[in-house]
Amino acid sequence: MAVAGVTVIPLGTGSPSVGDYVRACVEVLKEYPDLTVEPTPMSTVIEGDLRRILEAVQRMHEVPFEAGALRVVTHITIDERRDKPLTIQSKLNAVRG
């Protein structure tokens, strides 16, 4: 299992506000009920099978283009462990003590 942090940044939209684009990207994740999704103020955290996460991120990356953005920058950070289970909650517990 993997945990990924994803940030999709639409550019060339004609406005500094990107909330509608971000909402649409997060909405796409409803098509992936096998993934755990946690939107945060600065990114979206996704937990699940890495292949499914990457599939979902590719779909998220396309959403702003479909809505008229001229350029999209997507940042993804992937944390995957193969020695023990990894979840969003286990990562939070490790930080909180």
C-alpha positions in Angstrom: 0.0 0.0 0.0 1.2 3.5 -0.8 0.4 7.0 0.5 0.7 9.9 -2.0 0.4 13.6 -1.6 -0.9 15.3 -4.8 -1.1 19.0 -5.7 -2.7 20.0 -9.1 -1.9 23.6 -10.1 -3.8 25.0 -13.1 -2.2 27.9 -14.9 -3.4 30.1 -17.7 -6.9 30.3 -16.3 -7.3 34.0 -16.4 -7.9 34.2 -12.6 -5.9 33.8 -9.4 -8.7 31.7 -7.9 -8.4 28.0 -8.6 -10.9 26.6 -6.1 -13.3 25.4 -8.8 -10.5 23.5 -10.5 -9.3 21.9 -7.2 -12.9 20.8 -6.3 -13.3 19.2 -9.7 -10.0 17.3 -9.3 -11.0 16.0 -5.8 -14.5 15.1 -7.3 -12.7 12.8 -9.7 -11.5 10.7 -6.8 -15.1 9.6 -6.1 -14.6 7.3 -9.2 -12.0 5.4 -7.1 -13.8 4.0 -4.1 -10.9 1.7 -3.4 -8.7 4.6 -2.5 -8.8 6.5 0.8 -8.8 10.3 0.1 -8.0 13.1 2.5 -8.2 16.6 1.1 -6.1 19.1 3.0 -5.6 22.9 2.6 -2.5 22.5 0.5 -2.8 19.1 -1.2 -4.8 15.9 -1.4 -3.5 12.8 0.3 -4.4 9.4 -1.3 -3.9 6.0 0.2 -4.1 2.7 -1.7 -2.6 0.5 -4.4 0.1 2.5 -6.2 -1.1 1.7 -9.7 -4.6 2.9 -8.8 -3.2 6.1 -7.2 -1.2 6.8 -10.4 -4.3 6.2 -12.5 -6.3 8.6 -10.4 -3.5 11.3 -10.4 -3.3 11.1 -14.2 -7.1 11.7 -14.4 -6.9 14.6 -11.9 -4.1 16.1 -14.0 -6.5 16.2 -17.0 -9.4 17.8 -15.3 -8.1 21.4 -15.4 -7.3 21.1 -19.1 -10.9 19.9 -19.7 -12.1 23.0 -17.9 -10.0 25.4 -20.1 -6.7 25.7 -18.3 -3.8 26.2 -20.7 -1.2 24.7 -18.4 -1.2 22.3 -15.5 1.6 21.5 -13.0 1.1 18.4 -10.9 3.3 17.6 -7.9 3.2 14.1 -6.5 5.0 12.7 -3.5 4.8 8.9 -3.0 5.6 7.0 0.2 5.5 3.3 -0.2 6.8 0.7 2.4 7.2 -2.9 1.7 8.4 -3.9 5.2 5.2 -3.1 7.1 1.7 -1.7 6.4 1.5 2.0 5.7 -1.6 4.2 6.0 -2.5 7.8 6.3 -3.4 7.1 9.9 -0.2 5.3 10.7 1.8 8.3 9.3 -0.3 10.7 11.5 0.2 8.6 14.5 4.0 8.5 14.0 4.1 12.3 13.9 1.7 12.9 16.8 3.4 10.3 19.0 
